[in-house]
Amino acid sequence: MLTIDGLFKQRGSRLVLSDVTFQALPGKVTGFLGPNGAGKSSTLRILLGLDHPTRGHALVDGRPYRSLHDPLRIVGSMLDGSGAHRSRTARNHLAWVARSNGIPRRRVNEVLDQAGLAGDGHTRVGRFSLGMGQRLGLATALLGEPGVLVLDEPVNGLDPEGIRWVRGLLRGHADAGGTVLLSSHLMSEVAEIADDLVIIAGGRIVKAGPLAQVTAGYTTLEDAFFGLTGEAGQR
Ligand SMILES: Nc1ncnc2c1ncn2[C@@H]1O[C@H](COP(=O)(O)OP(=O)(O)OP(=O)(O)O)[C@@H](O)[C@H]1O
């Protein structure tokens, strides 16, 4: 479970997060939507211990990320692609991450297989396509068999087979009792997979709740998004 409670983030003179509060529950896929610059990455970075809030807190299973022992066994995440150094092979990257978090070595082959990269383990990450990098990022998120997944634009650059894989993966993860928080710009993708939605605009949560509740009164999620964020010109 993810608990975001009263987050404020001041950057210089700008308040980029203002009282951001929501939960992502076990057994659910929670979609995190908002226009460019709304504050999604800022929230996820604080949640994953990469940045400090000015006020408020963000907890993973009741604890701040930075206090987790072997965090990748609790929460798998992907922000900005694979996060792997270009000069490493996919296998080296995964082996290093596994070692740093007390994850059994056998998981490296398992996640390479799962991500459709079984034949690419010895390829340097710098030679990966965008989609292969995404697959490696997802493989890394899955490495520690975490109960919680936090994914920023997970289907970005994936081919249709990859998109279908991610959909099935996230659905299966939530159905097995896991927690999934995914941010995405792809309304159709989110409408297809999310149980719950959190919509942020201008650093504030404008609506949160079950998909049907958030979209009530609108024809589509896209209409709801533009109606709620007031960003009719946004993609
Ligand atoms: N390192 C930084 N320094 C200063 N301002 C920043 C920094 N990172 C983000 N911001 C500002 O914080 C606000 C929120 O940005 P954030 O990246 O969280 O939005 P986002 O919802 O993830 O956007 P996108 O959909 O474009 O990824 C924006 O106004 C952005 O300009």
The ligand as a Gaussian input file, in Angstrom:
#p B3LYP/6-31G(d) Opt

LIG

0 1
 N       14.576000      19.890000     -10.668000
 C       13.631000      20.831000     -10.789000
 N       13.892000      22.113000     -10.521000
 C       12.954000      23.058000     -10.615000
 N       11.675000      22.819000     -10.969000
 C       11.345000      21.556000     -11.246000
 C       12.294000      20.491000     -11.185000
 N       11.659000      19.330000     -11.514000
 C       10.383000      19.676000     -11.776000
 N       10.203000      20.998000     -11.612000
 C        8.934000      21.727000     -11.794000
 O        7.974000      21.108000     -10.954000
 C        6.711000      21.077000     -11.597000
 C        6.199000      19.641000     -11.606000
 O        7.021000      18.881000     -12.471000
 P        6.897000      17.305000     -12.580000
 O        8.093000      16.831000     -13.361000
 O        6.670000      16.733000     -11.239000
 O        5.574000      17.154000     -13.457000
 P        4.967000      15.888000     -14.212000
 O        3.517000      15.850000     -13.856000
 O        5.762000      14.670000     -13.908000
 O        5.129000      16.299000     -15.728000
 P        5.371000      15.416000     -17.077000
 O        4.071000      14.823000     -17.406000
 O        5.782000      16.471000     -18.058000
 O        6.455000      14.430000     -16.776000
 C        6.906000      21.665000     -12.988000
 O        6.487000      22.981000     -12.958000
 C        8.393000      21.594000     -13.201000
 O        8.822000      22.660000     -14.015000

